[in-house]
């Protein structure tokens, strides 16, 4: 089975500090997400006010377990991360990684 990328698109809340948001993201990644089963990587992309997180996991089961755990019982690190996000702007999709080039 191919790897899976969790696509999470959103906007930050008006007035949110990008520097503080990125610090919260790094802490969340280092202390929680990177320790989840099947985790491979997390890339954060930005185009003006649109942000995209690309989290790659080994399998769909791994990413679904991560998402279920994150949605049903978010820890303090996740709550801090979410506090910067306009939750009404969120879009989520799952993509199978068919081919990857480079890093």
N, CA, C and O atoms as CSV, one atom per row, in Angstrom:
chain,resi,resn,atom,element,x,y,z
A,1,UNK,N,N,0.842,-1.185,0.000
A,1,UNK,CA,C,0.000,0.000,0.000
A,1,UNK,C,C,0.886,1.246,0.000
A,1,UNK,O,O,1.944,1.264,0.629
A,2,UNK,N,N,0.447,2.285,-0.709
A,2,UNK,CA,C,1.247,3.504,-0.793
A,2,UNK,C,C,1.068,4.364,0.457
A,2,UNK,O,O,0.105,4.218,1.209
A,3,UNK,N,N,2.009,5.245,0.644
A,3,UNK,CA,C,1.934,6.184,1.757
A,3,UNK,C,C,0.740,7.120,1.541
A,3,UNK,O,O,0.214,7.230,0.433
A,4,UNK,N,N,0.326,7.788,2.613
A,4,UNK,CA,C,-0.841,8.666,2.553
A,4,UNK,C,C,-0.458,10.047,3.069
A,4,UNK,O,O,0.217,10.185,4.090
A,5,UNK,N,N,-0.906,11.067,2.338
A,5,UNK,CA,C,-0.704,12.441,2.782
A,5,UNK,C,C,-2.046,13.029,3.195
A,5,UNK,O,O,-3.019,13.007,2.441
A,6,UNK,N,N,-2.066,13.550,4.402
A,6,UNK,CA,C,-3.225,14.222,4.983
A,6,UNK,C,C,-3.090,15.698,4.626
A,6,UNK,O,O,-2.138,16.354,5.048
A,7,UNK,N,N,-4.043,16.225,3.846
A,7,UNK,CA,C,-4.032,17.602,3.368
A,7,UNK,C,C,-4.996,18.403,4.229
A,7,UNK,O,O,-6.186,18.095,4.297
A,8,UNK,N,N,-4.473,19.433,4.887
A,8,UNK,CA,C,-5.271,20.243,5.796
A,8,UNK,C,C,-5.077,21.698,5.399
A,8,UNK,O,O,-4.000,22.257,5.608
A,9,UNK,N,N,-6.115,22.326,4.823
A,9,UNK,CA,C,-6.055,23.714,4.367
A,9,UNK,C,C,-6.857,24.590,5.327
A,9,UNK,O,O,-7.921,24.195,5.803
A,10,UNK,N,N,-6.334,25.779,5.602
A,10,UNK,CA,C,-6.998,26.656,6.561
A,10,UNK,C,C,-6.454,28.076,6.464
A,10,UNK,O,O,-5.474,28.348,5.770
A,11,UNK,N,N,-7.125,28.971,7.186
A,11,UNK,CA,C,-6.651,30.337,7.358
A,11,UNK,C,C,-6.428,30.549,8.849
A,11,UNK,O,O,-7.092,29.934,9.685
A,12,UNK,N,N,-5.494,31.419,9.165
A,12,UNK,CA,C,-5.302,31.794,10.564
A,12,UNK,C,C,-6.362,32.806,10.964
A,12,UNK,O,O,-6.927,33.497,10.116
A,13,UNK,N,N,-6.623,32.885,12.241
A,13,UNK,CA,C,-7.543,33.894,12.755
A,13,UNK,C,C,-6.962,35.278,12.501
A,13,UNK,O,O,-5.744,35.460,12.479
A,14,UNK,N,N,-7.830,36.232,12.313
A,14,UNK,CA,C,-7.369,37.616,12.115
A,14,UNK,C,C,-6.536,38.044,13.317
A,14,UNK,O,O,-6.935,37.846,14.464
A,15,UNK,N,N,-5.373,38.635,13.040
A,15,UNK,CA,C,-4.500,39.124,14.087
A,15,UNK,C,C,-3.587,38.081,14.700
A,15,UNK,O,O,-2.778,38.406,15.569
A,16,UNK,N,N,-3.699,36.833,14.266
A,16,UNK,CA,C,-2.841,35.780,14.819
A,16,UNK,C,C,-1.386,36.036,14.441
A,16,UNK,O,O,-1.092,36.440,13.315
A,17,UNK,N,N,-0.501,35.806,15.363
A,17,UNK,CA,C,0.930,35.955,15.127
A,17,UNK,C,C,1.453,34.723,14.390
A,17,UNK,O,O,1.357,33.602,14.889
A,18,UNK,N,N,2.006,34.944,13.199
A,18,UNK,CA,C,2.566,33.837,12.431
A,18,UNK,C,C,3.745,33.223,13.182
A,18,UNK,O,O,3.894,32.001,13.213
A,19,UNK,N,N,4.568,34.049,13.774
A,19,UNK,CA,C,5.726,33.552,14.522
A,19,UNK,C,C,5.289,32.650,15.678
A,19,UNK,O,O,5.863,31.579,15.877
A,20,UNK,N,N,4.290,33.071,16.431
A,20,UNK,CA,C,3.790,32.257,17.545
A,20,UNK,C,C,3.105,30.992,17.038
A,20,UNK,O,O,3.239,29.928,17.643
A,21,UNK,N,N,2.366,31.101,15.923
A,21,UNK,CA,C,1.713,29.941,15.330
A,21,UNK,C,C,2.746,28.900,14.909
A,21,UNK,O,O,2.581,27.712,15.186
A,22,UNK,N,N,3.809,29.340,14.241
A,22,UNK,CA,C,4.845,28.401,13.803
A,22,UNK,C,C,5.576,27.776,14.993
A,22,UNK,O,O,5.979,26.614,14.933
A,23,UNK,N,N,5.745,28.536,16.063
A,23,UNK,CA,C,6.352,27.976,17.275
A,23,UNK,C,C,5.444,26.905,17.881
A,23,UNK,O,O,5.926,25.863,18.325
A,24,UNK,N,N,4.135,27.155,17.902
A,24,UNK,CA,C,3.177,26.165,18.414
A,24,UNK,C,C,3.173,24.923,17.521
A,24,UNK,O,O,3.065,23.800,18.014
A,25,UNK,N,N,3.292,25.126,16.210
A,25,UNK,CA,C,3.345,24.004,15.259
A,25,UNK,C,C,4.575,23.144,15.508
A,25,UNK,O,O,4.486,21.917,15.549
A,26,UNK,N,N,5.711,23.785,15.671
A,26,UNK,CA,C,6.951,23.044,15.889
A,26,UNK,C,C,6.899,22.240,17.181
A,26,UNK,O,O,7.330,21.088,17.227
A,27,UNK,N,N,6.373,22.853,18.215
A,27,UNK,CA,C,6.256,22.151,19.500
A,27,UNK,C,C,5.307,20.954,19.369
A,27,UNK,O,O,5.598,19.871,19.876
A,28,UNK,N,N,4.178,21.152,18.692
A,28,UNK,CA,C,3.220,20.072,18.474
A,28,UNK,C,C,3.879,18.935,17.693
A,28,UNK,O,O,3.716,17.765,18.040
A,29,UNK,N,N,4.614,19.274,16.654
A,29,UNK,CA,C,5.283,18.246,15.859
A,29,UNK,C,C,6.325,17.497,16.678
A,29,UNK,O,O,6.327,16.266,16.714
A,30,UNK,N,N,7.197,18.228,17.325
A,30,UNK,CA,C,8.317,17.605,18.041
A,30,UNK,C,C,7.883,16.768,19.238
A,30,UNK,O,O,8.489,15.738,19.533
A,31,UNK,N,N,6.838,17.209,19.924
A,31,UNK,CA,C,6.453,16.543,21.162
A,31,UNK,C,C,5.267,15.584,21.024
A,31,UNK,O,O,4.983,14.816,21.943
A,32,UNK,N,N,4.571,15.626,19.875
A,32,UNK,CA,C,3.401,14.757,19.751
A,32,UNK,C,C,3.282,14.084,18.374
A,32,UNK,O,O,3.354,12.859,18.276
A,33,UNK,N,N,3.103,14.873,17.327
A,33,UNK,CA,C,2.801,14.283,16.017
A,33,UNK,C,C,3.905,13.354,15.539
A,33,UNK,O,O,3.622,12.267,15.037
A,34,UNK,N,N,5.144,13.762,15.687
A,34,UNK,CA,C,6.262,12.942,15.196
A,34,UNK,C,C,6.382,11.609,15.928
A,34,UNK,O,O,7.114,10.722,15.488
A,35,UNK,N,N,5.669,11.464,17.036
A,35,UNK,CA,C,5.722,10.233,17.821
A,35,UNK,C,C,4.554,9.293,17.501
A,35,UNK,O,O,4.441,8.216,18.085
A,36,UNK,N,N,3.686,9.709,16.569
A,36,UNK,CA,C,2.524,8.892,16.233
A,36,UNK,C,C,2.913,7.773,15.278
A,36,UNK,O,O,3.824,7.921,14.463
A,37,UNK,N,N,2.209,6.653,15.392
A,37,UNK,CA,C,2.480,5.476,14.563
A,37,UNK,C,C,2.382,5.839,13.079
A,37,UNK,O,O,1.393,6.428,12.642
A,38,UNK,N,N,3.404,5.488,12.318
A,38,UNK,CA,C,3.408,5.680,10.885
A,38,UNK,C,C,3.805,7.056,10.397
A,38,UNK,O,O,3.869,7.285,9.189
A,39,UNK,N,N,4.075,7.987,11.316
A,39,UNK,CA,C,4.436,9.355,10.926
A,39,UNK,C,C,5.708,9.361,10.081
A,39,UNK,O,O,6.686,8.690,10.407
A,40,UNK,N,N,5.680,10.127,8.994
A,40,UNK,CA,C,6.857,10.314,8.153
A,40,UNK,C,C,7.305,11.778,8.156
A,40,UNK,O,O,8.468,12.072,8.432
A,41,UNK,N,N,6.380,12.695,7.849
A,41,UNK,CA,C,6.786,14.102,7.774
A,41,UNK,C,C,5.585,15.034,7.875
A,41,UNK,O,O,4.433,14.623,7.731
A,42,UNK,N,N,5.892,16.298,8.126
A,42,UNK,CA,C,4.893,17.362,8.142
A,42,UNK,C,C,5.514,18.564,7.454
A,42,UNK,O,O,6.571,19.048,7.860
A,43,UNK,N,N,4.849,19.041,6.409
A,43,UNK,CA,C,5.269,20.259,5.717
A,43,UNK,C,C,4.165,21.279,5.875
A,43,UNK,O,O,2.985,20.957,5.735
A,44,UNK,N,N,4.553,22.523,6.170
A,44,UNK,CA,C,3.591,23.611,6.255
A,44,UNK,C,C,3.864,24.564,5.095
A,44,UNK,O,O,4.983,25.043,4.913
A,45,UNK,N,N,2.814,24.830,4.315
A,45,UNK,CA,C,2.910,25.701,3.154
A,45,UNK,C,C,2.056,26.940,3.382
A,45,UNK,O,O,1.066,26.901,4.112
A,46,UNK,N,N,2.451,28.037,2.749
A,46,UNK,CA,C,1.699,29.277,2.907
A,46,UNK,C,C,1.662,30.048,1.602
A,46,UNK,O,O,2.672,30.165,0.907
A,47,UNK,N,N,0.483,30.577,1.273
A,47,UNK,CA,C,0.305,31.482,0.144
A,47,UNK,C,C,-0.623,32.591,0.615
A,47,UNK,O,O,-1.845,32.437,0.616
A,48,UNK,N,N,-0.033,33.704,1.011
A,48,UNK,CA,C,-0.775,34.832,1.574
A,48,UNK,C,C,-1.556,34.383,2.803
A,48,UNK,O,O,-0.949,34.086,3.832
A,49,UNK,N,N,-2.888,34.326,2.726
A,49,UNK,CA,C,-3.651,33.965,3.920
A,49,UNK,C,C,-4.056,32.490,3.957
A,49,UNK,O,O,-4.717,32.062,4.903
A,50,UNK,N,N,-3.679,31.718,2.961
A,50,UNK,CA,C,-3.999,30.291,2.928
A,50,UNK,C,C,-2.801,29.486,3.423
A,50,UNK,O,O,-1.678,29.666,2.953
A,51,UNK,N,N,-3.056,28.609,4.365
A,51,UNK,CA,C,-2.042,27.695,4.889
A,51,UNK,C,C,-2.435,26.274,4.522
A,51,UNK,O,O,-3.620,25.947,4.472
A,52,UNK,N,N,-1.450,25.434,4.267
A,52,UNK,CA,C,-1.690,24.027,3.997
A,52,UNK,C,C,-0.678,23.210,4.780
A,52,UNK,O,O,0.525,23.467,4.735
A,53,UNK,N,N,-1.190,22.226,5.496
A,53,UNK,CA,C,-0.337,21.249,6.171
A,53,UNK,C,C,-0.393,19.961,5.366
A,53,UNK,O,O,-1.472,19.491,5.007
A,54,UNK,N,N,0.761,19.398,5.088
A,54,UNK,CA,C,0.855,18.109,4.415
A,54,UNK,C,C,1.537,17.155,5.379
A,54,UNK,O,O,2.755,17.202,5.554
A,55,UNK,N,N,0.753,16.297,5.999
A,55,UNK,CA,C,1.288,15.304,6.927
A,55,UNK,C,C,1.291,13.958,6.218
A,55,UNK,O,O,0.252,13.502,5.740
A,56,UNK,N,N,2.446,13.327,6.150
A,56,UNK,CA,C,2.557,12.054,5.460
A,56,UNK,C,C,2.762,10.938,6.478
A,56,UNK,O,O,3.586,11.030,7.388
A,57,UNK,N,N,1.972,9.876,6.284
A,57,UNK,CA,C,2.016,8.697,7.142
A,57,UNK,C,C,2.217,7.459,6.277
A,57,UNK,O,O,2.006,7.495,5.065
A,58,UNK,N,N,2.619,6.383,6.904
A,58,UNK,CA,C,2.865,5.121,6.205
A,58,UNK,C,C,1.605,4.535,5.574
A,58,UNK,O,O,1.653,4.041,4.448
A,59,UNK,N,N,0.467,4.585,6.293
A,59,UNK,CA,C,-0.756,3.959,5.798
A,59,UNK,C,C,-1.974,4.836,6.093
A,59,UNK,O,O,-1.910,5.758,6.906
A,60,UNK,N,N,-3.076,4.531,5.421
A,60,UNK,CA,C,-4.341,5.219,5.684
A,60,UNK,C,C,-4.807,4.924,7.108
A,60,UNK,O,O,-5.344,5.812,7.770
A,61,UNK,N,N,-4.614,3.708,7.588
A,61,UNK,CA,C,-4.988,3.379,8.966
A,61,UNK,C,C,-4.240,4.261,9.961
A,61,UNK,O,O,-4.822,4.724,10.942
A,62,UNK,N,N,-2.954,4.495,9.712
A,62,UNK,CA,C,-2.160,5.352,10.603
A,62,UNK,C,C,-2.695,6.776,10.633
A,62,UNK,O,O,-2.851,7.356,11.707
A,63,UNK,N,N,-2.976,7.344,9.463
A,63,UNK,CA,C,-3.447,8.732,9.421
A,63,UNK,C,C,-4.857,8.854,9.992
A,63,UNK,O,O,-5.171,9.845,10.650
A,64,UNK,N,N,-5.701,7.870,9.751
A,64,UNK,CA,C,-7.061,7.904,10.316
A,64,UNK,C,C,-7.018,7.791,11.835
A,64,UNK,O,O,-7.774,8.474,12.525
A,65,UNK,N,N,-6.144,6.938,12.363
A,65,UNK,CA,C,-5.992,6.809,13.812
A,65,UNK,C,C,-5.494,8.121,14.412
A,65,UNK,O,O,-5.974,8.555,15.460
A,66,UNK,N,N,-4.529,8.747,13.740
A,66,UNK,CA,C,-4.016,10.044,14.192
A,66,UNK,C,C,-5.134,11.085,14.195
A,66,UNK,O,O,-5.300,11.812,15.174
A,67,UNK,N,N,-5.896,11.160,13.114
A,67,UNK,CA,C,-6.970,12.146,13.023
A,67,UNK,C,C,-8.051,11.889,14.069
A,67,UNK,O,O,-8.511,12.828,14.720
A,68,UNK,N,N,-8.459,10.646,14.239
A,68,UNK,CA,C,-9.484,10.320,15.234
A,68,UNK,C,C,-9.033,10.729,16.633
A,68,UNK,O,O,-9.793,11.325,17.396
A,69,UNK,N,N,-7.796,10.401,16.950
A,69,UNK,CA,C,-7.251,10.743,18.271
A,69,UNK,C,C,-7.175,12.258,18.441
A,69,UNK,O,O,-7.482,12.784,19.511
A,70,UNK,N,N,-6.767,12.953,17.388
A,70,UNK,CA,C,-6.629,14.412,17.448
A,70,UNK,C,C,-7.975,15.103,17.585
A,70,UNK,O,O,-8.082,16.120,18.270
A,71,UNK,N,N,-9.005,14.562,16.940
A,71,UNK,CA,C,-10.328,15.187,16.977
A,71,UNK,C,C,-11.111,14.860,18.239
A,71,UNK,O,O,-11.834,15.713,18.754
A,72,UNK,N,N,-10.979,13.635,18.747
A,72,UNK,CA,C,-11.793,13.239,19.897
A,72,UNK,C,C,-11.191,13.635,21.234
A,72,UNK,O,O,-11.921,13.857,22.201
A,73,UNK,N,N,-9.871,13.725,21.299
A,73,UNK,CA,C,-9.222,14.038,22.566
A,73,UNK,C,C,-7.934,14.842,22.335
A,73,UNK,O,O,-6.839,14.358,22.623
A,74,UNK,N,N,-8.069,16.081,21.811
A,74,UNK,CA,C,-6.855,16.862,21.542
A,74,UNK,C,C,-6.120,17.217,22.834
A,74,UNK,O,O,-6.734,17.577,23.839
A,75,UNK,N,N,-4.801,17.107,22.785
A,75,UNK,CA,C,-4.005,17.461,23.964
A,75,UNK,C,C,-3.747,18.969,23.978
A,75,UNK,O,O,-4.179,19.688,23.077
A,76,UNK,N,N,-3.043,19.438,25.002
A,76,UNK,CA,C,-2.792,20.869,25.149
A,76,UNK,C,C,-2.002,21.444,23.980
A,76,UNK,O,O,-2.239,22.583,23.578
A,77,UNK,N,N,-1.066,20.672,23.430
A,77,UNK,CA,C,-0.279,21.139,22.291
A,77,UNK,C,C,-1.172,21.345,21.068
A,77,UNK,O,O,-1.033,22.339,20.356
A,78,UNK,N,N,-2.086,20.407,20.827
A,78,UNK,CA,C,-3.015,20.530,19.702
A,78,UNK,C,C,-3.966,21.707,19.918
A,78,UNK,O,O,-4.245,22.456,18.982
A,79,UNK,N,N,-4.459,21.871,21.129
A,79,UNK,CA,C,-5.361,22.985,21.423
A,79,UNK,C,C,-4.666,24.323,21.207
A,79,UNK,O,O,-5.280,25.271,20.716
A,80,UNK,N,N,-3.395,24.405,21.568
A,80,UNK,CA,C,-2.632,25.627,21.324
A,80,UNK,C,C,-2.523,25.886,19.823
A,80,UNK,O,O,-2.739,27.012,19.375
A,81,UNK,N,N,-2.188,24.856,19.041
A,81,UNK,CA,C,-2.103,24.964,17.587
A,81,UNK,C,C,-3.447,25.409,17.009
A,81,UNK,O,O,-3.496,26.343,16.209
A,82,UNK,N,N,-4.534,24.751,17.405
A,82,UNK,CA,C,-5.862,25.072,16.897
A,82,UNK,C,C,-6.295,26.493,17.261
A,82,UNK,O,O,-7.093,27.094,16.540
A,83,UNK,N,N,-5.790,27.031,18.351
A,83,UNK,CA,C,-6.217,28.365,18.804
A,83,UNK,C,C,-5.856,29.469,17.805
A,83,UNK,O,O,-6.417,30.563,17.871
A,84,UNK,N,N,-4.938,29.201,16.893
A,84,UNK,CA,C,-4.538,30.181,15.883
A,84,UNK,C,C,-5.357,30.052,14.596
A,84,UNK,O,O,-5.288,30.929,13.734
A,85,UNK,N,N,-6.128,28.975,14.457
A,85,UNK,CA,C,-6.777,28.640,13.188
A,85,UNK,C,C,-8.240,29.052,13.177
A,85,UNK,O,O,-8.966,28.854,14.150
A,86,UNK,N,N,-8.658,29.629,12.052
A,86,UNK,CA,C,-10.075,29.900,11.809
A,86,UNK,C,C,-10.696,28.563,11.411
A,86,UNK,O,O,-10.573,28.142,10.260
A,87,UNK,N,N,-11.350,27.903,12.336
A,87,UNK,CA,C,-11.848,26.548,12.121
A,87,UNK,C,C,-12.931,26.473,11.034
A,87,UNK,O,O,-13.167,25.403,10.472
A,88,UNK,N,N,-13.580,27.586,10.738
A,88,UNK,CA,C,-14.594,27.590,9.675
A,88,UNK,C,C,-13.961,27.550,8.287
A,88,UNK,O,O,-14.656,27.308,7.300
A,89,UNK,N,N,-12.656,27.785,8.201
A,89,UNK,CA,C,-11.966,27.814,6.904
A,89,UNK,C,C,-11.321,26.476,6.535
A,89,UNK,O,O,-10.718,26.361,5.468
A,90,UNK,N,N,-11.435,25.488,7.379
A,90,UNK,CA,C,-10.695,24.229,7.198
A,90,UNK,C,C,-11.256,23.336,6.100
A,90,UNK,O,O,-12.468,23.188,5.944
A,91,UNK,N,N,-10.334,22.746,5.347
A,91,UNK,CA,C,-10.660,21.728,4.347
A,91,UNK,C,C,-9.683,20.580,4.548
A,91,UNK,O,O,-8.486,20.799,4.730
A,92,UNK,N,N,-10.195,19.362,4.514
A,92,UNK,CA,C,-9.371,18.179,4.749
A,92,UNK,C,C,-9.556,17.199,3.592
A,92,UNK,O,O,-10.671,16.971,3.122
A,93,UNK,N,N,-8.433,16.625,3.145
A,93,UNK,CA,C,-8.466,15.582,2.117
A,93,UNK,C,C,-7.340,14.605,2.395
A,93,UNK,O,O,-6.390,14.909,3.117
A,94,UNK,N,N,-7.468,13.418,1.802
A,94,UNK,CA,C,-6.442,12.389,1.915
A,94,UNK,C,C,-5.978,12.033,0.508
A,94,UNK,O,O,-6.792,11.863,-0.400
A,95,UNK,N,N,-4.672,11.923,0.337
A,95,UNK,CA,C,-4.114,11.574,-0.958
A,95,UNK,C,C,-3.171,10.392,-0.802
A,95,UNK,O,O,-2.334,10.375,0.100
A,96,UNK,N,N,-3.305,9.412,-1.673
A,96,UNK,CA,C,-2.320,8.346,-1.745
A,96,UNK,C,C,-1.114,8.890,-2.488
A,96,UNK,O,O,-1.257,9.560,-3.511
A,97,UNK,N,N,0.068,8.604,-1.978
A,97,UNK,CA,C,1.290,9.046,-2.647
A,97,UNK,C,C,1.586,8.030,-3.737
A,97,UNK,O,O,1.999,6.905,-3.452
A,98,UNK,N,N,1.377,8.421,-4.962
A,98,UNK,CA,C,1.603,7.529,-6.097
A,98,UNK,C,C,3.053,7.541,-6.565
A,98,UNK,O,O,3.588,6.517,-6.989
A,99,UNK,N,N,3.677,8.704,-6.484
A,99,UNK,CA,C,5.068,8.849,-6.919
A,99,UNK,C,C,5.653,10.050,-6.208
A,99,UNK,O,O,4.977,11.062,-6.022
A,100,UNK,N,N,6.901,9.941,-5.814
A,100,UNK,CA,C,7.569,11.027,-5.122
A,100,UNK,C,C,8.950,11.245,-5.733
A,100,UNK,O,O,9.666,10.284,-6.015
A,101,UNK,N,N,9.318,12.487,-5.934
A,101,UNK,CA,C,10.612,12.835,-6.505
A,101,UNK,C,C,11.361,13.713,-5.503
A,101,UNK,O,O,10.778,14.629,-4.924
A,102,UNK,N,N,12.612,13.443,-5.304
A,102,UNK,CA,C,13.418,14.268,-4.410
A,102,UNK,C,C,13.014,14.117,-2.961
A,102,UNK,O,O,12.584,13.049,-2.526
A,103,UNK,N,N,13.156,15.186,-2.232
A,103,UNK,CA,C,12.914,15.192,-0.791
A,103,UNK,C,C,11.438,15.195,-0.493
A,103,UNK,O,O,11.044,15.201,0.674
